[in-house]
Amino acid sequence: MIWHLAQGLGTRGHEVRILVPRTLPDRPPESRIGRISIARYDDRFHSFATLYLSSLHAARAAIQGTLSAWRPDVVHAHHSLSGLAASRAGCDRLYYTFYGPWHLEFLNEVAGRQGMGAFKRSTRSLWVPAKAALARCIERAAVKRSEALIVLSTYSRRQVAAVHRVEASRVALIPGGVDLERFQPAMDRRDVRQSLGLPADGRLLVTVRRLVPRMGLEGLLRALPELPGTRLVIGGDGMLRPALERAVATLGLSERVYFAGFVREDELPRYYQAADLVVLPSVALEGFGLITLEALACGTPVVATPEGGAVDVLETLEPSWLAEDSSPRAIARAVERVLARTAGDPAIRDRCRAHAAEYSWDRMVAAHEMLYRPRRGV
């Protein structure tokens, strides 16, 4: 999201600088890619143990250093720590993109975390609520201090209103986008499957997810026995992989489920092109789901649960592609329904592609540019 927004604004003639923590020690403090300059600062003690005070201090100092040499018209934060730090650094026009509630994502992931040390397990009832409360507090401060909030879906708009009591007038809905040049339909699906080492024939589902509880992969696996003759490719990695592999064995699905592991950006289009159907079985906190647009741009239908931002995209394309809920039975019914209706339909690829084209990155960038314009009297 950040990179496509920066590139698009740069192409439109704006000067864009990205400021981020240094994630790898060998990364230079400054670099430039095309029109975009990137500055990196050190954040060595990013930890709940320090109450994130060191992270806030490091971000604030980095922002102040940038502002001393260059005064931007707009500062746009994409995380609550950087948003709060920017506010404390004295940024005048601060915008903030709310991707989802930090504290709820933390609680969801820690609930499924395996391999926790004995001390952490014994003190879990103390530090888990404390960390969630701190994350919520930091995020609320960033939200309140921003001139405007950007969300990617009506789902996220409801979330930010419920969690942080934000007035509707302060929230702008600007959906994610898709690179229509990179994500395109394949000439021959069988050839793509063979290049990935997948069976050329038969019904194939694909999902690309972080392997964490809120992505709903356990439910998708439990839906698969109700879909005879259907194979599933799971792309991605995460804490749940061992548990998912055990579930595959327990359900007797070892011949029908393939774990692709982490899928690189340049490989993503081939997985979407190979599929008869892409599935988003999310159970919570799916703020948008770029996978929906990427799959549609490749001409592949998508089934999703109503637990996220994919609803916005699919309701205006084909509401029947949304499952009734996130239960395994509802997912199985939706998958069977969509496969039956789209199999052999020569127009479905063009229909998916045309709908994805409505979400080009150009449109997303233009919407941000309009939002950044000073309001009258300001």
Residue pairs with C-beta under 8 A, 6 or more apart in sequence:
1 78
1 97
1 176
2 18
2 78
4 177
4 179
4 361
4 364
4 365
5 76
5 364
5 365
5 368
6 16
6 18
6 36
7 34
7 35
7 36
7 361
8 361
8 362
8 364
8 365
8 368
9 16
9 365
9 368
9 369
10 16
10 34
10 35
10 36
11 35
11 365
12 365
12 369
14 369
15 72
16 35
16 36
16 37
17 36
17 37
17 38
17 39
17 66
17 70
17 72
18 36
18 37
18 38
18 39
19 38
19 39
19 40
19 41
19 62
19 63
19 66
19 82
20 38
20 39
20 40
20 41
21 40
21 41
21 42
21 43
21 46
21 55
21 58
21 59
22 29
22 40
22 41
22 42
22 43
27 40
28 40
29 39
29 40
29 41
30 37
30 38
30 39
30 40
31 37
31 38
32 38
39 62
39 66
41 58
41 59
41 61
41 62
42 58
43 54
43 55
43 58
43 59
44 54
45 54
45 55
46 52
46 54
46 55
47 54
48 127
48 130
48 131
48 134
51 134
52 81
52 134
52 138
55 81
55 85
56 81
56 84
56 85
56 88
56 138
59 81
59 82
59 85
59 86
60 85
60 86
60 88
60 89
63 75
63 82
63 85
63 86
63 89
63 91
64 89
64 90
67 89
67 90
67 91
73 93
73 372
74 93
74 95
74 372
75 86
75 91
75 93
75 94
75 95
76 94
76 95
76 96
76 97
76 368
77 83
77 86
77 94
77 95
77 96
77 97
77 142
77 146
78 96
78 97
78 99
80 96
80 102
80 135
80 138
80 139
80 141
80 142
80 143
81 138
81 142
82 142
83 94
83 96
83 142
83 143
83 145
83 146
84 138
84 141
84 142
84 145
86 94
87 94
87 141
87 142
87 145
87 146
93 147
93 372
93 374
94 145
94 146
94 147
95 146
95 147
95 148
95 149
95 150
95 371
95 372
96 142
96 143
96 146
96 148
96 149
96 150
97 149
97 150
97 151
97 152
98 143
98 149
98 150
98 151
98 156
98 159
98 160
99 152
99 156
99 287
99 288
100 156
100 159
100 285
100 287
101 136
101 139
101 159
101 160
101 163
101 285
102 135
102 136
102 138
102 139
103 131
103 132
103 133
103 135
103 136
103 139
104 132
104 163
104 284
104 285
105 214
105 285
106 131
106 132
106 135
107 128
107 132
108 212
108 213
108 214
108 284
108 285
109 212
109 213
109 214
109 239
110 128
111 213
112 212
112 213
112 239
112 240
113 239
114 239
114 242
114 243
116 124
120 127
136 163
139 164
140 163
140 164
143 149
143 160
143 164
143 166
144 164
146 170
148 170
148 171
148 172
148 371
149 160
149 166
149 170
149 171
149 172
150 171
150 172
150 173
150 174
150 368
150 371
151 157
151 159
151 160
151 171
151 172
151 173
151 174
151 287
152 173
152 174
152 175
152 176
152 287
152 288
152 309
153 173
153 175
153 287
153 288
153 308
153 309
153 311
153 312
154 173
154 309
154 311
154 312
155 286
155 287
155 307
155 308
155 309
155 311
155 312
156 287
156 288
156 309
157 168
157 171
157 173
159 287
160 166
160 171
161 168
161 171
172 367
172 371
174 364
174 367
174 368
174 371
175 288
175 309
175 312
175 313
175 359
175 364
176 288
176 290
176 293
176 359
176 364
177 293
177 359
177 360
177 361
177 362
177 363
177 364
177 365
178 290
178 293
178 294
178 296
178 297
178 356
178 359
178 360
178 361
179 297
179 361
180 297
180 356
180 357
180 360
182 269
183 268
183 269
183 272
183 293
183 294
183 297
183 298
183 356
184 269
184 297
184 298
184 299
184 353
185 273
185 298
185 299
185 300
185 349
185 353
186 192
186 270
186 273
186 274
186 298
189 273
189 274
190 200
190 201
192 270
192 273
192 274
193 199
193 200
193 204
193 274
194 200
195 270
196 260
196 270
196 271
196 274
198 204
198 231
198 233
198 258
198 274
199 231
202 229
202 230
202 231
203 227
203 229
203 230
203 231
203 276
203 277
203 339
204 230
204 231
204 232
204 233
204 274
204 275
204 276
204 277
205 227
205 230
205 231
205 232
205 233
205 275
205 276
205 277
205 278
205 279
205 335
206 232
206 233
206 235
206 271
206 272
206 274
206 275
206 277
206 278
206 279
206 295
206 300
207 217
207 220
207 232
207 233
207 234
207 235
207 278
207 279
207 280
207 281
207 291
208 235
208 236
208 263
208 268
208 271
208 278
208 291
209 215
209 217
209 234
209 235
209 236
209 238
209 280
209 291
210 236
210 237
210 238
211 217
211 234
211 236
211 237
211 238
211 239
211 240
211 241
211 244
212 238
212 239
212 240
213 240
213 283
214 282
214 283
214 284
214 285
214 286
215 281
215 282
215 283
216 280
216 281
216 282
216 283
216 305
216 307
216 326
217 234
217 240
217 244
217 281
218 240
218 243
218 244
218 247
219 281
219 283
219 326
219 327
219 328
219 331
220 232
220 279
220 281
220 328
220 331
221 232
221 244
221 247
221 248
221 251
221 253
221 257
222 247
222 251
222 328
223 281
223 328
223 329
223 331
223 332
223 335
224 230
224 232
224 251
224 253
224 256
224 257
224 332
225 251
225 252
225 253
226 328
226 329
226 332
226 336
227 332
227 335
227 336
230 256
230 335
230 339
231 256
231 257
231 258
232 253
232 256
232 257
232 258
233 257
233 258
233 260
233 271
233 274
233 275
234 244
234 257
234 258
234 259
234 260
235 260
235 261
235 262
235 263
235 271
236 260
236 261
236 262
236 263
237 261
237 262
241 259
244 259
245 259
248 254
248 257
260 271
263 271
268 294
269 294
269 298
272 278
272 294
272 295
272 297
272 298
272 300
273 298
273 299
273 300
275 295
275 300
276 300
276 301
276 339
276 342
276 343
277 300
277 301
277 302
277 303
277 335
277 338
277 339
277 342
278 291
278 292
278 295
278 300
278 301
278 302
278 303
279 302
279 303
279 304
279 331
279 335
280 286
280 289
280 291
280 292
280 302
280 303
280 304
280 305
280 308
280 310
281 304
281 305
281 326
281 331
282 289
282 304
282 305
282 307
282 308
282 310
282 326
283 305
283 307
283 326
284 307
285 307
285 308
286 307
286 308
286 309
286 310
287 308
287 309
288 308
288 309
288 310
288 312
289 304
289 308
289 309
289 310
289 313
291 302
292 302
292 304
292 310
292 313
292 314
293 313
293 356
293 359
294 356
295 301
295 302
295 352
296 302
296 313
296 317
296 352
296 353
296 355
296 356
297 352
297 353
297 356
297 357
298 352
298 353
299 348
299 349
299 350
299 352
299 353
300 349
300 352
301 318
301 321
301 338
301 342
301 348
301 352
302 310
302 313
302 314
302 321
303 321
303 322
303 323
303 331
303 334
303 335
303 338
304 310
304 311
304 314
304 321
304 322
304 323
305 322
305 323
305 325
305 326
305 330
305 331
306 322
306 323
306 324
306 325
306 326
307 326
310 322
311 322
313 355
313 359
314 321
314 322
315 322
316 355
317 351
317 352
317 355
320 334
320 337
320 338
320 341
321 334
321 338
322 334
323 330
323 331
323 333
323 334
324 330
324 333
324 334
342 348
